[in-house]
Amino acid sequence: MVFERKMLTSGDPEDEEEDGPAEEEEEEEEEEEEDMVDPLETMRTKCEQTEHCVHYKERLESCEARVGSKSSTSEECTEEFFDFLHARDHCVAHKLFHHVK
């Protein structure tokens, strides 16, 4: 929107002065939006700490350590990664919509 306003007023110096305060207001709005916390991220963090998810996270971390310790291997931790994500997202799915307005 700011770009369109500049395109429309590019030849008139008086109009450019009016764009200054509007741009400042938009910058303030962007700063306010940054302060907001995503409830999904908060719920994911909480769910990662539950007993069920901790088990899968430990399996994933042990797999990553095992694969990382080898110089050449075809093993990947895809299964462990998806198991962890499934457990975490299952937990989040049951709790998230109670917190969203």
Residue, then its C-alpha position, 0 to 999 in steps of 0.5 A: m500500500v505504501f508503494e502504491r501511494k508513492m507511485l501515485t504521488s511521485g511527482d508531487p513533493e507536498d504529498e510525499e511529506e504526508d507519507g511520512p507519518a503514515e509510514e511511521e504508523e505502519e511501522e508501529e503496527e508491525e512492532e505491535e504484531e511482533d509482540m504477539v505470541d503464536p499459541l501453536e508454538t506455545m502448545r508445541t513447547k508444552c506438549e514436547q515436555t509431556e511423558h509421551c513426547v519425551h519418549y519419542k524425542e529421546r529416540l530421535e536424539s539417540c538416532e541422531a547421535r548414532v548417525g552423527s557418530k558414523s562417517s559414512t552411513s545410509e541410515e536416516c532418522t526419518e521414522e523417529f522424526f515422524d513418530f515424534l512429530h505425530a506424538r507432539d501434534h496429536c497432543v497439540a490437536h486436543k488442546l489448541f482450539h480451546h485456547v484460540k478465540 
